[in-house]
Amino acid sequence: MRTGKIHIVDTTLRDGSHAVSHSFTADQAAAVAGGLDKAGVDMIEISHGDGISGSCINYGFSKVSELDLIKAASGVVKNAKLAVLLLPGVGTIEDLKQAQESGANAVRVATHVTEADIAIQHIGWAKQAGMFTVGFLMMTHMASPEKIVEQAKIFEGAGADYINLADSAGYMVPDDVKARVAALRAATGLPVGFHSHNNLGLSVANSLAAVEEGADYVDATCRGLGAGAGNTQIEVFCAVLKRQGYDVNTDAFAIMDVAENIVEPLMQRPQVIRTDSLLLGYAGVYSSFLLHTRRASEKFGIPPRDILVELGRRRMVGGQEDMIVDVAYQLSRKTKA
């Protein structure tokens, strides 16, 4: 078994935002962040589900300004890093500056797996501003390990503190994860992180595979709250790590209490694998497309399965949420023809 500490990154207040239609309040953010911090989580990510300044008609509007959420969380977080997600082109350096002024001290700059070069300026600014900075590659099932290494080296050259690989569609199986983590560890001197979705029911297994292959950071959420069928369930994963003898700061019993007593009452529905979320993983579709697809399905009378399979066929990626309506409309026209 590998040695060294495993750092737990909780993304309940960011990825979980998708599952509650970006409706977290400042009081809820403070309660969740405070509980996570006391439980020993190493990093807490908070922002709109699509990153800072993601509140818009394309992605869905936030109920409360994310700056207010960051301020609420920063007031109770004493030990963990408080991070935001930034997608270049959605959020700007000015947005990042405001997030830092509101209390964020870390940022994860996320791009599609082949577009790391658009993050160079954002990573550079964050490092100069004293923020802990992560290069975050999304939809990594769509690229070979060799391509991922190429892109990760761009993040490394820009000054990132570690590289995070995201299975944004919940498409990968453990061998896929191991191949990508192993390649990255062999090619760079940076720590590696992993972010999983549970669309095929493999998020805990995939996260464990990443750890076994040498990943130092793993993303997870309370009750698995997140886009699609959700993320790696933090209380389950921490229990597995403890059983396996891995060194983690997060207290397994304390994080169970946070999940059950603080987060579960905020959930709008149980985080389960339904047919449409399963199809996200099967077709390799971005997990945050799920609620958009359900709405388009109701509007145009097209089964979610048909929409998701077509989105997968077209290899749609994050940022193309507006195309979900177009696809549903086109399919409805064919049905009527």
N, C-alpha and C positions, 0 to 999 in steps of 0.2 A: 504493500500500500504506500502511496505517496506520502511525503511529510510536508509540513508547512500549514499555516493557517488558511482556512477557507473563509473568505469574506462574503457575508450575505448582504445583498442589495435588495431592499424592499421597494417595489414599484406599485404598491396598492393605490397610492394617491396620484399615480400617473396612468399606468396601463389600466388600473381599475376604474379610472374615470370614464373609459369607453363603455363599461358595463352599466354605469348609472347615468349615461347620457350627459356626462360632464356636469353633474348637479351637486358636487360636494360643496358644503358650506364651510365658512371659516372655523366654526366650532367643531365640526366633524374633522376637519384637517388637523386641528390642534389635538383632538382626542386621539386620533389614529397615530399621528407623529409622536406624541408624548408616550403612548404605549409602546410603540416600536423602539423608541430610544431607551426606555427603561428595560426593555427585553434584550438589549444588547445588539440590535441590528447595526451593521457597520455603515451603511449608507441608506438614506431615505430619499427617493425620487418623488418630486411633486411638480405637477404642471397640468395643463390640458393634455388629454390623451395623445394628441399629435404634437406635443411640445409647446413651448412658450409661444404665445401669439397664435396658437392653433384655433382659437375661438373665432369661427367664421361660418358663413353659410355652407361652405364646401365640407367642412369637418364636423360642424355642429357647434352651437354657441354654449359657452360656459354660463352657469347660473351665477357664479361669483368670479370676479376678477382674480386671475391666478396670482397676481401680485399680493392681493389680500390673503390668499391661501398660503403663500410663501411666508408672509409676515406672521400669520397665525402659527404656522409650524415652527418657524425660527424662534418664536418666543418660548417654546417648550423643549426644543431639542438641545441637549447639553453635551452629548458625546458623539453622536453620529454625524457624518457629513450630510449636509442637506443639498441635494442635487436637483437640477432641472434638466429636461431634455430639450435640445434645440435641433430643429431641422432647418438647415440653411435654405433660405428662400421662403420659408414660413415664418421663422423668427430671424431677427437681425442682431448684429452686435449691440445696437442700442437697446434692444429688448433684453439682451443678456446683461447689459450693464444695469438696467433697472431691476432685474431679478437679483443680481448680486447686492444691490443697494437695499433690497427688501429682505435679505438674509440668506440667500443661496451662496454656498461656498464651493460648489462643485457643479460641473456641467458635463453632460454626455451629448456630444455632437454627432447626430445620426444622419447617415446618407444611405441611398440604395447601394447595394454591394459593389457596383461598378463605378460609383461616383464619388469616391473619397476626396478627390481633388477640390470639390466645391466647399470643403470644410476647412481648408488650410488657414484661411484668414481668421475664422472663428476660433479655432484651436489656438492659434498664435496669440490672439487678443486675450483669451481666457488665461493662458499661461502667464502672460505679462501682468495680468490683473491679480495674479496669485490664487487662481482657482484650480482645484484638482480637476483634471481634464481627461475625458475619455473619448476615444474614437469608436463610434458605434456603427457597425455594418449591418444593415437590415436585409432581409430576404436572402440569407446566405445559402439557401438550398439552390438558388438560381445560378451559382457560380462554382467553378471547380476550386479545390484547395489551392491550386497554383494561382488562380486569379485572386483569391482572397488574400494570399500572401502579398501579391503585388499591391493591392489596395491598402492593406494594413501598413505596408512600409511607407505609404504616403502619410498616414496618420502618425507613424513613428517619427518621420522626418519633420513633421509640423510641431512635435513636442508632446504628444499624448502620453499620459501616465500609464494607460493600459488600453488594450483593444478588446472591444466587446463584440461577440458574434451573436446575431439574433436569428433564431428560426421563426421569423415573423408569421409564417403561414402554418406553423405546427406540422410541417411536412416531413421532417427528417426522422430517421430511426437511429438508434445508438451508434451504429457503424459510421453513418454519415457524420455525426457529431465528432466522433473520435478522429476521423480522417482530417477534418478541418482544424480541430484544436491542435492535433499533433503537428500538422504542417506549419501552423502559425508559431507554435512554441519552438520549432526547429529553426525557423527563419528569422525570428526577431528576438531581441533581448527583453521584450516587454511582457508583463503579466497578461494573461488572457482571461476574459470573462465570457459568460454564456447566458443567453436569454431565450427561454423556451415558451411555446404555447402548447396547450393540451388537446389540440383538435383531434389527434389520433390516440389520445390517452397515454402518451409517452413522455410527458414533460418531466416527471420525476426521474424516470429511467434515463432520459437524455441528459438531464442535469447531472446525474450521478456519473454517466459516461464521460461528461466533460471534466468532472473532478478527477476521475480515474486517469484521464489522459493529461492532467496537469493544470487545469483551469484553476485560477486563484479566486475569481469573483463569480458568483452565481446570483442571478435575478430570481425573485420569487414574490408572491403576493399572498396576503391573508385570505384564506378560503379559496385561493386560486383566482381571485377576482381580477378579470381582465378581458381584453378583446377576444372574440371568438369563444372557444370553450374555456378560456382563461389561461392563466400562467401556471408555472410550477407552484404548488401549494406550499407555502413557507413552513407551516407547522408540520406538515408531513415530511418535507425534505429535511428539516432540522432534526426530526426524530430519526430519520434514516441515517443521517450523518453521525449522529450521536451513537446509534447502534453499531455503526461501522468503525467507530473509534477516531473519526476525524476531529481536528482541532477547530472549533468555531466559538466565536464570542457570544452568539445568540443563545439565550437560555431556552431550551426546548419547551419547558412547562410554561414559562412566561409568555412565549409567543403563541402557544395554544390559547391562553386566556385572552390575549389581544384579539385573536381571530374570532373567538366565540363571543366575547362580551362587548367588543367595540365595533368590529367590522361587520360581523354577520347581521346585526340589526340594521345596518345601512344598506344592505343589498336589496335590490328590487326584485330579484328572482334567484333561485339556486344556480350556482355555476356548474352546469352539467353539459355533457356531450350530447347534443341533439343532432338530428340528421343534417341540418344546414351547417352547424359548426364542424361536424365530422367531414363534410364535403370541402370545407376550407382546407383542411389538411390533405385530403385525398387529391384535390385539384391544385394545391399549391397556391392558394389565394390569400392575400394579406388579411390577417385576422380582424382588423378593425373594419373590414368591409361588411361584417355580419349584420349589424343593425341597419345599415344603409340598404343592404340587400332585402332584408325583411320588409322595410318600408316600400321599396320599389315593387316587391312581390305583391303586396296588398294593393298598391295603386294601379298596377297594370294587369293583375290577375294571372301572373306567371309564377309557377312554382320556384321557390328559392333555388332548388337543385339545378334547374335549367339555367338560371342566371349565373350561378357560381361556376358551373362547368364551362360556360362560355367565357367568363372572366379568366378562368384558368387557361383556356385554350388561347386567349389573346395575350397571356402573360402580363396582365395588368399588375401594377405595383402601387405602393403607397403614394398618395398625391393625385391619384386618378379616380377619386371617389365620385366625381361628377359623371364619369363614364358608366357607372352602375345604372343610372336612370336611362342613359342612351341605350345600353344593352337590353334592359327590360322593355323599353319602348319598341326596339327593333324586333325583339322576340314576339311581342304582342301583335305586331303588324303581320308577321309571318303566320301566326296562329289564325288570324282573321282572314288571311288571303285564301 
